[in-house]
């Protein structure tokens, strides 16, 4: 049974900071690329940040230099440190785990989401 459980979402003022956590179970965590996605009402889900098994990171242009993704394989947890938050960062943030073992086989899992609201 695979579970990804996000936490840390909150109401925060513009310019503030927040750290999201995603705890995984039921997978060999170190084998998976981990990502954070977000979805605002009426909009498509979009990639925020990813971190590979080797620690390489990728960020959406809109969050580059403000957000940092990291992982702790011993704790089977991925984090998203969010600084200088803006109202347009408001969304439900989802954790994703992805593993491709061959051209034909992929494992892809999602958490339930955590709400981040940036407002004064």
Buried (B, 14 or more C-beta within 10 A) or exposed (E): EEEBBBBBBBEBEEEBEBBBBBBBEEBEBEEBBBBBBBBBEEEEBEBBBBBBBEEEEBBBEEBEEBBBBBBEBEEBBBBBBBBEBBEEBBBBBBBBBBBEEEEEEEEEBBBEBBEBBBEE
